Amino acid sequence: MTDSGTSATFDRLLFPTDGSQGAAAALEHVLDIAAEHGSTVHVLNVMDMVLYSPFQMEGAVVDALEREGERIVRDAADRATDRGIDAITEVRRGEPYREIIDYAADHDIDLTVVPTHGRRGLERFLLGSTTERVVRRADGPVLTIRPDAAAELAYPYRRVLAPTDGSDCARDALEVGVDVASATGAALHLLTVVDVVSVGVDVRSELKTAMLEEVADEILDEASSVAETNGVEPAAETVAYGPSVAEAIRSYVEEQDIDLVVVGTHGRTGFDRYVLGSVTESLVRTAPVPVLTVRESAAEGS
């Protein structure tokens, strides 16, 4: 357990599902994590009442939705049971992201796992709605998985990347990344990105570049110290340069065969801030590997 109050043991996993193919693919990765850690998997289906008018929400319609929800969670629980994993199921009514967050808080969930999209209509997990809101507002860490990449995922992770901008938020995410690396035996990679667009091409650009490089080195030194203090020796410490922070991170993921990216959902303004709607949102949408997002603690974010 690190100072962030988050552990990578993941005793209680929450898997919200709409029964889509994308959710089914992500479930296999959830079960891999659960099998490795002896976790209990909580399977949740939310009947999205917002999609229906009051006139539609009559007994027969509600009953049909509940039966479908029960089938969805039962099917997922059966897959868990087949692998010797304990599963708890629940069907709720309401706005999906609120019910997911409330359930996680009510059951002291260690990790919520959501696919980045699912089927259209009922319970869609479309970034910009349910998934984005869960990532932005959940108190605990959220693991997002692109369903099209789920079949190729392996657990335990071998290489974990923690990009950092030196903010408190990035440190929170780093500590969780250190926990994951420690728990899985993965190699921890540290990365900070110098935004070359901000340097410009005037006579001051050389001096400004040198200053940014110095700041980047300091950020990596601090991140390395955090990792080492928590018992993990970083396998790599890299300063990358590029016009896009998210693109630089994706390139590093592909070049170094990274299995997991751990990022914060808020950061400082200015130097490569990690704000949902910017770098983190882009990574959740486009990273070829799972992205573990860690929300900045209330004390730091206030």
N, C-alpha and C positions, 0 to 999 in steps of 0.2 A: 504493500500500500504506500503510495507516494503522498507528498504534501497536498496534492490536488484532491485527495479524498476518493480517487477512482482506482480500482484494482483491475488487473487484467485476468483475474481468475474467472470472472464471468459465471458465477454460480446460477444466476437467473437471467435467461435470455427471453426477450419478447420478440415474437414474429407476427406482425400484423399481416394478414393475407386476404386477398380478394378471390382466391381460387384460380387466378389467371396462370397461363403458362410461365410468364415471367416470375411470378411469385413461387411457383413450383420449382423452378430452376434455382432460385435463391435459397429455398428451403434446404436443399441438399448441402449447401455451404453452412447454413445454420446448424444442421445436424452434425456436420464434421467438427465444428467448434464445440458443440455440446458433448460429443463423444470424447473429445480430447480432454475436456475439463470436468467431465461428470456433471454437466449442467442440467438444470430443469428448463425445458422450453415451454414458454407460455404462448399459446396460439390464440390470436384474437381476430375476430371478424367484426367489422362495424357496419351496421345497416345505416347507410347514408340517408337520413330523413330529409335532408335539404333538397335532394333530387326529386322529391315527390310533393305534389300539392296536398293540402289538407283533405281534399276530396278523394285523392287516391289512397290515402292512408287509412283505408277501411280494414276490417278484420281479415278478409281473405287475402288482401295484398300483404299485410303485415305477417300473417301466418306463412305465406309463401316465402317471403324474404327470410324469416327466421329459420324455416326448414332448409333453405339454401345455405344460410350462414352456418347452421349446425353441420350440414354435410361437409362444407369446406373445412371447418376446423377439425372435424372428425377424421377426414381423409389425411390431413397433415399430421394429426396425432398418431394415426395408425402407422404412418411412415416412421415416426419417431420411435414408437413402440417396437417396430420390427428391428430397430437397431439398438434396442435395449436402453432407450433414453426416456426418462420420465417426461410426460407432457401434461399440461393443464390447459383446458380450453374454455373460451368464453365468447359469447356473441353479445354485442352491445348495440344500442341505438344512439344516433347522434351524429355530430360532425366528426368525420374520421380523425383528423389530426388532434382534436381536443380529447377524444376518447383514448387515443393511443398514448398521449402524454399523461392523461389522468391515470390510466391503467399502470403505466410505468412507475408513476409516483406512488400509487396505492400499494403496489406489490414489490417495491424496493428493487426494481429491475436494474441489473448491472449493465446491460447492453441491449439496445433496440436495433433490430436489423430490418431494413426496408429496401425493396427493389426500387429502382429509379423510375420505373413505369410499369403499368399493368394493362389490363383490358380497358377498353373504352366503356364509358357509362358507369355502371355500378362499381363503387370503390376503386376508381382508377388511381394509380400511384403515378401521377404526372408531376414532374418537377415544376414548381410554380404553384402547386396547390398542396396536396397532402405531404409529400416528402419534404419539400422546402420548409413548410411550416413546422414539421417535426424536427428537422435539423436545426432550425432557427430557435425553437422554443423549448426543446426537451432539456431537462436538467442534466441528465446523464449522457454518455457518449452514444452516438448513432452511427451504425455501419450501413453505408449505402452500397448496393450492388447493382451493376448493370446486368439485367437478365441475359443479354446476348453474350456476356462474357462469363456467366456463372458456371457453365459446363467445364471451363478450363481452370477453374480455381482449385488451389490445393491448400490444405491446412495440416499441420502448422505452417505458418508463414516462414519463409527462408530469409527474405530481405524486406525490411521495413524502412520507409522513407519518412523523415520528419522535416518538412520545409519550415524555416523559421525566419521571422522578420525582427526578432528580438523583443517583441511585445510580451506583456503578461499573458495574453491569450495564447500566443505561440508557445510560451513556456508551459502552460497548462496542457496543451496538446502534446508537447514533447515528453512531459512526464508520463502521460498515458502511453505514448509510443515506446518509452523506455520500459514500462511495465509489460507491454506486449512482447517486446524483444526478449525481455528476461523470462517471461512465461513460456515462450515458444522456442527459445534458443535462436531466434532470428538475428541476422546481422543488422545493426542500426546504421542507417545512412543519414547524415545531416546535410542540409542544403540551404543556402540563401541565395537570392537572385538580385543582381544589380540591374535595374531598369535602365538600359542604355538610352531610351528615348528621353529620359529626364536630364541626361547630360548635355544634350545639344551639340552644336558644332562650332560655337564661337571660341574666342581665344581663351575663355575660362574653362573650356571643357576638359582639358588635360588635368587641371588642378581639381576640378569637381570629380572627375573619375577617380583620382587618387584618394580623395576624401571618402567617396563611396566605398572604394575597395578597403580602406582602413576600417570603416564602420562594419562592412561585411565580415572582415576577419575577426573583429571584436565580437560580433554576434555569434559566429561559429565557436569561438573560444568559450564564450559563456554557455552555449548549448552543450558543448563537449563536457564542460565542468559539471553541468546538471546531470548528464548521463552517467559520468564516472562516479559522482556522489551517490547515485542510486545503483551502482554496481554493474554498469554496462559500459564497455569500452567501444566507442564508435568505430565502425569498420571503415567509414569514409567521411571526410569533411570537405565539402565542395562549394566554391563560389561560382555561380553560373551567370552569364550575361545574355541579355536578350530584350527585345521590345515588348515581350509579354511574359509576365510571371507564370501564369498558368501554362503557357506553351513550353517554357523552360522546364517546368516541373514534369510535364508529360514527356518531354524528350528524355529527361533523366530516367523516368520510370521505364521507358522502353530500352534505353541504352544499357541500363544496369539490371534489367530483369527484376524490377521491384514487384513485390507481391501485395503490399499494402501501403497506402499513403495516410498519414495522420496529420490533420490540420485543425486549426481553431476556426470558430465562426465569427469572431470579432478580433480586431487588432488595432494598432494605433494608426492614426491618419498619417499621411505622408509616405514614408518609405515602405512600399509594398504591403499595404495594410491587407489583412485577411478579413474581409467583410463579405458576408453572404450577399450574393448579387454581383460579386466581383470574382476574385480568385477561387474561393471555396466553391461557389455555385458552379463555376466553369469546370472545376475538377470533378464535382459530383456528377455533372452531366456527361463529361467526356473522358475521364480517366479510364484506361483499359483494365484497371484493377480496383478492388474495393477501396472505398475512402471512409476512414473513420474520423468523424467530426466531433470536436470537443468544444462545448460552449464555454465561453469565458465565465468564470465564477462571478456571482452576484456582487461580491465585495469589490472585485477588481473592475467590474463593468459599470459600477454606479458612479 
